Each structure stands twice: as structure tokens, then as C-alpha cells.
């Protein structure tokens, strides 16, 4: 059993690492095409970002691997495969619920990481990316990576979710994490500056966090920032420009 759990953890670490390389590499390539020269002179920084991110992938993979083993071998989780096991309305509701709970955890732990001592010990690694690039989304100190590694594994133990919806949650997490750090806005101005952008986080919003540090802590939504008075609005990005 122990060997099977270890193998599952290593496999999930490899999957998380591969997902990171594909997603960040794809957005880095898009940046090179759309914004040639934007990352010029940042080669050493990007190398550090990749190193920290692959270490984070290893950390993220361990609880994910244990949960994956428990799902397949023991039925520990609330992940289900048959759409009919729950009402159809639960599919979108569970997606939004997972994103909202993940966003809540991220907001408060992220804000906590900005306390001076914790910032110096852990979060400074992420903010060493100045400016952040498409490779920086998972560039965390191991202590910070641990705060994020258990969120989804804990949720799947508690809240029912279809395996396809779980895949959507992980995809959204990856795409938003990478695109919000790549240094330019890929979404159209009408969306970012319109009513929808008033509640969703994109690169235009998150870049202000990297510029000013004491604001815009959310991951997916601006709800907690607005409720807690930490939303300082959008940066100066325009579509396709950093």
C-alpha cells in the first residue's frame, strides 16, 4: 500500500509539473509572438521561476497523489463519474462553489503571507519576479506551496464533484494562474473594463498587486478584495500590451 501511495504521489507530481511546463510554456510562446522583447533580459529570473515552480509541483503532487490513490483504491473522495449521480444543476453549482472556496482560502492565506515576517521567510520568493513572467505562476517557496497544495484535495474529500467538473476547476486554476502573471492582458478591453471585469481577476488587476504589494490579493474573483477594502482597481494594461 505504501509503495502504491508513493508511486501515485510521484505520478501526480510529474503530471502537475508537466501541466505547468505546457501551460507556462504555451503562454510564454504567446508572449514572444504577441509581445516580442517583453521578457528580454529576464532569462536568469525565468530560470529561477522554473526551478521554484517545479519544486512546487512536487509539493502539490504529494497530497494530490494520495487523494487520487484513495479515490481509485478506497473510494475516499466525493468525486463521482456518472453524471446522473447528482442533479444536473449541481454541475455548475459545484464548479462555482469550488472556485469560490479556493478563492477564499487563497485570498486570506495570500494576505497573511504579506505580513512582514512571513513575507521575508516565504512570499518574497514569488515577488522576486519583477516583473512576473508566464513562468512565475507557481514560483513559490516550499512553505507557501504547502498552503496551496491541500485546498483541492481537502475539498474533494468533503464536497461532491463530477470528475469532468474537477478537470474544469484545475484548468481554470492553471490558465488564470499563468495568464495573470504573464505581463500583458490577453482579454479584450470590453471584458476587462466592463461589468464582468469588475468581478473577475485578470492580468490587469493582478499586476497592480505585483506593483504595489498591499492590494488585489484574490485569485479568481474580486469579491473579497472589495469586501475588505483591498481592491485598488486595475493597472495600466491595455489589450496586448504590458
C-alpha positions in Angstrom: 0.0 0.0 0.0 2.8 2.5 0.9 4.5 1.8 -2.4 1.3 2.4 -4.3 0.8 5.7 -2.5 4.3 6.8 -3.2 4.0 5.9 -6.8 0.7 7.8 -7.1 2.3 10.9 -5.4 5.3 10.8 -7.8 3.0 10.3 -10.8 0.8 13.3 -9.8 3.9 15.4 -9.2 5.0 14.6 -12.7 1.6 15.5 -14.1 1.5 18.8 -12.2 5.0 19.6 -13.4 4.1 18.7 -16.9 0.9 20.7 -16.8 3.0 23.7 -15.6 5.6 23.4 -18.3 2.9 23.1 -21.0 0.7 25.9 -19.8 3.5 28.4 -18.9 5.5 27.4 -22.0 2.4 28.0 -24.1 1.8 31.4 -22.7 5.5 32.3 -22.8 5.4 31.4 -26.5 2.3 33.5 -27.0 4.1 36.4 -25.3 7.1 36.0 -27.6 4.7 36.2 -30.6 2.4 39.0 -29.3 4.9 40.9 -27.3 8.4 40.4 -28.8 11.1 41.5 -26.4 8.9 41.8 -23.3 11.0 39.2 -21.5 14.3 40.4 -22.8 16.9 40.4 -20.1 14.8 38.2 -17.8 16.4 34.9 -18.7 18.0 34.3 -15.2 14.8 35.3 -13.5 12.8 32.9 -15.6 15.3 30.1 -14.8 14.7 30.7 -11.1 10.9 30.8 -11.7 11.0 27.4 -13.4 13.2 25.9 -10.6 10.9 27.1 -7.8 7.8 26.1 -9.8 9.0 22.5 -10.4 9.7 22.2 -6.7 6.2 23.5 -6.0 4.9 20.9 -8.5 6.5 18.2 -6.4 4.8 19.6 -3.3 1.4 19.9 -4.9 1.7 16.4 -6.3 2.0 14.6 -3.0 -1.5 15.3 -1.5 -3.0 15.1 -5.0 -1.4 11.7 -5.4 -2.6 10.4 -2.0 -6.2 11.6 -2.8 -6.0 10.0 -6.3 -5.0 6.7 -4.8 -7.7 7.0 -2.2 -10.3 7.7 -4.9 -9.3 4.8 -7.0 -8.4 2.2 -4.4 -10.6 3.1 -1.4 -13.4 5.4 -2.5 -12.3 8.1 0.0 -13.4 11.1 -2.0 -16.6 12.6 -3.2 -15.6 12.6 -6.8 -18.2 10.9 -9.0 -18.1 9.7 -12.6 -21.7 9.2 -13.5 -23.5 12.5 -14.4 -26.8 11.1 -13.1 -25.5 10.6 -9.6 -26.4 14.1 -8.7 -28.9 16.6 -10.2 -27.6 18.3 -13.4 -27.8 21.7 -11.7 -25.1 20.6 -9.3 -22.5 20.6 -12.1 -22.3 24.4 -12.5 -23.0 25.0 -8.8 -20.2 22.7 -7.7 -17.8 24.4 -10.2 -18.6 27.9 -8.8 -18.5 26.5 -5.2 -15.1 25.1 -5.6 -13.8 28.2 -7.2 -15.3 30.4 -4.5 -13.9 28.3 -1.7 -10.5 28.1 -3.3 -10.6 31.9 -3.9 -11.5 32.5 -0.2 -8.6 30.3 1.0 -6.2 31.9 -1.4 -7.2 35.5 -0.5 -6.7 35.1 3.2 -3.6 33.0 3.1 -2.1 35.3 0.4 -2.9 38.3 2.6 -1.4 36.5 5.6 1.7 35.9 3.6 2.2 39.6 3.2 2.8 40.1 6.9 6.4 41.3 7.1 7.9 38.2 8.8 6.1 35.7 6.6 6.8 37.8 3.5 10.5 37.6 4.2 10.5 33.9 5.0 8.4 32.7 2.1 6.4 35.0 -0.1 9.4 37.1 -1.1 10.3 34.3 -3.5 7.2 34.9 -5.6 7.7 38.7 -5.5 11.3 38.3 -6.6 9.8 38.0 -10.1 10.0 41.7 -11.1 8.2 41.9 -13.4 6.5 38.5 -13.3 6.5 36.4 -16.4 4.4 33.5 -17.7 6.8 31.1 -15.8 6.0 32.8 -12.4 2.6 31.3 -11.6 3.9 28.5 -9.4 7.2 30.2 -8.3 6.7 29.7 -4.6 8.9 29.0 -1.6 8.0 25.5 -0.3 6.2 26.9 2.8 4.0 28.9 0.5 3.4 26.0 -1.8 2.2 23.9 1.2 -0.5 26.5 1.9 -2.0 25.9 -1.6 -1.3 22.2 -2.1 -4.0 20.9 0.2 -7.0 23.0 -0.9 -8.4 21.0 -3.7 -7.5 17.6 -2.1 -9.4 18.6 1.0 -12.4 19.9 -1.0 -12.8 16.6 -2.9 -13.0 14.8 0.4 -15.9 16.9 1.5 -17.9 18.2 -1.4 -19.2 16.1 -4.3 -17.9 16.9 -7.7 -18.0 15.3 -11.1 -14.6 14.2 -12.4 -15.2 16.4 -15.5 -16.0 19.5 -13.4 -12.9 18.8 -11.3 -10.9 18.9 -14.5 -12.5 22.2 -15.4 -11.6 23.6 -12.0 -8.0 22.6 -12.4 -7.9 24.0 -16.0 -9.3 27.4 -14.8 -6.8 27.4 -11.9 -3.9 26.8 -14.3 -5.0 29.2 -17.0 -5.8 32.1 -14.7 -2.7 31.5 -12.6 -0.4 31.7 -15.6 -2.2 34.4 -17.7 -2.4 36.7 -14.7 1.4 36.8 -14.4 2.5 37.0 -18.0 2.9 40.8 -18.1 0.2 41.7 -20.7 -3.6 41.5 -20.9 -4.9 38.8 -23.3 -8.6 39.5 -22.7 -10.5 42.2 -24.6 -10.9 45.7 -23.2 -14.7 45.5 -23.2 -14.5 42.5 -20.8 -11.7 43.7 -18.5 -13.1 47.3 -18.2 -16.7 46.3 -18.3 -19.1 44.8 -15.7 -17.6 41.3 -15.9 -14.1 42.6 -15.3 -15.4 44.3 -12.2 -15.7 41.0 -10.6 -13.1 38.8 -12.3 -9.3 38.9 -11.9 -7.2 39.2 -14.9 -3.6 40.3 -15.5 -4.7 43.9 -15.5 -5.9 43.5 -11.9 -3.2 41.2 -10.6 -0.3 43.2 -12.0 -1.3 46.0 -9.6 -0.7 43.6 -6.8 2.9 43.0 -8.0 3.4 46.7 -8.4 2.0 47.8 -5.0 2.0 44.6 -2.9 -0.7 45.8 -0.4 -3.8 45.2 -2.6 -5.6 42.9 -5.0 -5.0 39.6 -3.2 -7.6 37.5 -4.9 -7.2 34.6 -7.3 -10.4 34.3 -9.4 -12.8 37.0 -8.1 -12.6 40.5 -6.7 -15.3 39.8 -4.1 -13.0 39.5 -1.0 -10.9 42.5 -2.1 -14.0 44.6 -2.5 -15.5 43.4 0.8 -12.2 44.0 2.7 -11.2 47.3 1.1 -8.1 45.9 -0.6 -9.3 46.3 -4.2 -7.3 49.1 -5.8 -8.8 48.6 -9.2 -7.0 47.9 -12.5 -3.5 48.7 -13.7 -2.5 50.5 -16.8 -2.5 47.5 -19.1 -4.2 47.6 -22.4 -5.1 44.5 -24.5 -1.9 43.0 -25.9 0.4 45.5 -24.1 2.3 45.4 -20.9 
